[in-house]
Amino acid sequence: MNHDKLDTIVKIAACVCGKDGVISQVEEKMMYDIVTEFFPDYSPKHFDSVLDTFFDESSQIEAYLEQVIDIEAQTFCVKLCHKSASADGLDVKENIALNKVKAVFGVAS
């Protein structure tokens, strides 16, 4: 998977994790750990840069979701969203956002 696609997936996970009003350090660490488990060349500096860009953008989750079209990327995205948002307890708003991701990608809940 190329870094541009992975960057978009990280931004989707940030959208889900941030639905409760904050992306906790626990969620952020989980996101990074999962990404680097599968893509070890994804550096901490690049990850931080992607999150900084995410906070500077005003894009909605739908704009990011429409960029992830292949099944492998969608599957990884759902896993990343679920595990990172659950890292500090899955809030109701985060769960709603996670279910939206699954619905857009056609994944059963």
C-alpha positions in Angstrom: 0.0 0.0 0.0 1.4 3.4 -0.9 1.9 6.1 1.7 -0.8 8.4 0.2 -3.4 5.8 0.7 -2.1 4.9 4.1 -2.2 8.6 5.1 -5.8 8.7 4.1 -6.6 5.7 6.2 -4.8 7.3 9.2 -7.0 10.4 8.7 -10.1 8.2 8.7 -9.0 6.6 12.0 -8.3 10.0 13.4 -11.9 11.0 12.4 -13.3 8.0 14.2 -11.1 8.5 17.3 -11.9 12.2 17.5 -15.6 11.8 17.5 -15.7 11.9 21.3 -13.9 15.3 21.2 -10.3 14.2 21.6 -7.8 11.8 20.1 -6.2 10.4 23.2 -2.5 9.5 23.4 -3.5 5.9 23.9 -5.5 6.0 20.6 -2.7 7.8 18.8 -0.2 5.2 20.0 -2.4 2.3 19.0 -2.9 3.8 15.6 0.8 4.2 15.1 1.6 0.7 16.5 -0.9 -0.9 14.1 0.3 1.0 11.1 3.9 0.2 11.7 3.2 -3.4 12.4 2.1 -3.8 8.8 4.1 -1.0 7.3 7.4 -0.7 9.2 8.8 2.1 7.0 6.0 4.5 8.1 8.1 6.8 10.3 7.0 8.5 13.5 7.8 11.9 11.9 5.6 11.1 8.9 2.8 9.9 11.2 2.9 13.1 13.2 3.0 15.1 10.0 -0.2 13.3 8.8 -2.0 14.0 12.0 -0.9 17.7 11.9 -2.2 17.9 8.4 -5.5 16.2 9.5 -6.0 18.9 12.2 -5.3 21.7 9.7 -7.8 20.3 7.2 -11.6 20.8 7.3 -12.4 17.6 5.4 -15.3 15.4 6.5 -14.9 11.6 6.9 -16.9 11.0 3.7 -14.2 12.8 1.7 -11.6 10.5 3.0 -13.7 7.4 2.7 -14.3 7.9 -1.0 -10.6 7.8 -1.6 -10.2 4.2 -0.2 -11.6 2.0 -2.9 -9.8 -1.4 -2.8 -10.9 -4.2 -0.5 -7.5 -4.7 1.2 -7.2 -1.0 2.1 -10.8 -0.9 3.4 -10.3 -4.0 5.5 -7.1 -2.5 7.0 -9.0 0.8 7.6 -11.8 -0.8 9.5 -9.3 -2.8 11.7 -7.3 0.4 12.4 -10.4 2.4 13.2 -11.8 -0.2 15.5 -8.7 -1.0 17.4 -7.5 2.5 17.8 -10.9 3.9 18.9 -11.3 1.0 21.3 -7.9 1.6 22.9 -9.3 3.9 25.5 -12.9 2.6 25.5 -15.2 2.9 22.5 -17.4 6.0 23.0 -20.9 6.0 21.6 -20.0 8.7 19.0 -16.9 6.8 18.0 -19.0 3.7 17.6 -21.4 5.5 15.3 -18.5 6.8 13.2 -17.0 3.3 13.1 -20.4 1.9 11.9 -20.5 4.6 9.2 -17.1 3.5 8.0 -18.3 -0.1 7.9 -21.5 0.8 6.1 -19.7 2.9 3.4 -17.3 0.0 2.8 -20.1 -2.6 2.9 -18.7 -4.4 5.9 -21.0 -6.3 8.2 -21.1 -5.0 11.8 
